Amino acid sequence: MTDYQEQLTEIKANNQKLFASAGAAGNGFRQLHREAIQAGALDSKTKELQAIAISVAMRCEGCIVQHVKSALKLGASRDELVETINVAIMMGGGPATVYGGKALACADEFFQK
């Protein structure tokens, strides 16, 4: 069983080291992330759900963990996550079912904490 909180902690630590070494490129990525997720025509929760769908379809487990945690902080429900995962599976095919399962397991773990 994966400990998603432990994985999230490791991802954040690795990102901090990377961005500290990457200089302007790292700062640029962080700024892009802040601007992209900021509420506008779409609210931030919807944007995080979109990021989850793309993470599942692209098969990026680290992205899944980070965006699931963020979506839950913004009030995403389990039903919203399931529907998001369904769209990702539609777009990503069979491999997305594996990563969709990971996204749901991650959410279930974070819901319990």
C-alpha positions in Angstrom: 0.0 0.0 0.0 1.3 3.4 -0.9 1.6 6.1 1.7 0.6 9.1 -0.3 1.3 11.6 2.4 4.9 10.3 2.6 5.2 10.5 -1.2 3.9 14.1 -1.1 6.5 15.1 1.5 9.2 13.5 -0.6 8.0 15.2 -3.8 7.9 18.6 -2.1 11.4 18.2 -0.7 12.7 17.1 -4.2 10.9 20.1 -5.8 12.4 22.5 -3.4 15.9 21.2 -4.1 15.3 21.3 -7.8 13.8 24.8 -7.9 16.6 26.1 -5.7 19.1 24.8 -8.2 17.1 25.8 -11.3 17.2 29.5 -10.7 15.0 31.6 -13.0 13.6 28.5 -14.7 12.4 27.1 -11.4 11.0 30.4 -10.3 9.3 30.7 -13.7 7.6 27.4 -13.3 6.4 28.2 -9.9 5.0 31.5 -11.1 3.3 29.7 -14.0 1.7 27.3 -11.6 0.4 30.1 -9.3 -1.1 32.0 -12.3 -2.6 29.0 -13.9 -4.4 27.8 -10.7 -5.5 31.2 -9.7 -9.3 31.7 -9.9 -10.5 33.5 -13.0 -13.3 32.4 -15.4 -12.8 29.0 -13.7 -12.4 28.6 -10.0 -9.3 27.1 -8.5 -10.9 23.8 -7.5 -12.1 23.2 -11.1 -8.6 23.9 -12.3 -7.1 21.4 -9.8 -9.6 18.8 -11.0 -8.5 19.5 -14.6 -4.9 19.0 -13.5 -5.8 15.7 -11.9 -7.5 14.5 -15.2 -4.4 15.5 -17.1 -2.1 13.8 -14.5 -4.0 10.6 -14.8 -4.1 10.6 -18.6 -0.3 11.5 -18.7 0.4 8.8 -16.0 2.3 11.2 -13.6 1.9 9.7 -10.1 3.7 12.6 -8.5 1.4 15.1 -10.2 -1.6 13.1 -9.1 -0.6 13.2 -5.5 0.1 17.0 -5.5 -3.1 17.9 -7.3 -5.4 15.6 -5.4 -4.1 17.1 -2.1 -4.7 20.6 -3.5 -8.1 19.8 -4.9 -9.2 18.4 -1.5 -7.9 21.5 0.3 -10.2 23.5 -2.1 -13.2 21.4 -1.2 -13.3 18.8 -3.9 -15.6 15.9 -3.1 -14.9 12.2 -3.7 -17.8 12.2 -6.3 -16.1 15.1 -8.1 -12.8 13.2 -8.1 -14.5 10.1 -9.5 -16.1 12.1 -12.4 -12.7 13.8 -13.1 -11.1 10.4 -13.2 -13.8 9.1 -15.6 -13.0 11.9 -18.0 -9.3 11.1 -17.7 -10.0 7.4 -18.5 -12.1 8.4 -21.5 -9.1 10.5 -22.8 -6.3 8.2 -21.6 -7.6 4.8 -22.3 -6.6 1.6 -20.4 -3.4 3.0 -18.8 -5.5 5.8 -17.3 -7.5 3.2 -15.4 -4.3 2.2 -13.5 -3.5 5.8 -12.6 -7.1 6.7 -12.0 -7.1 4.0 -9.4 -4.0 5.5 -7.9 -5.7 9.0 -7.8 -8.8 7.6 -6.0 -6.6 5.6 -3.5 -4.7 8.8 -2.9 -7.8 10.8 -2.3 -9.3 8.2 0.0 -6.1 8.2 2.1 -6.1 12.0 2.3 -9.9 12.1 3.2 -9.1 9.8 6.2 -6.4 12.2 7.6 
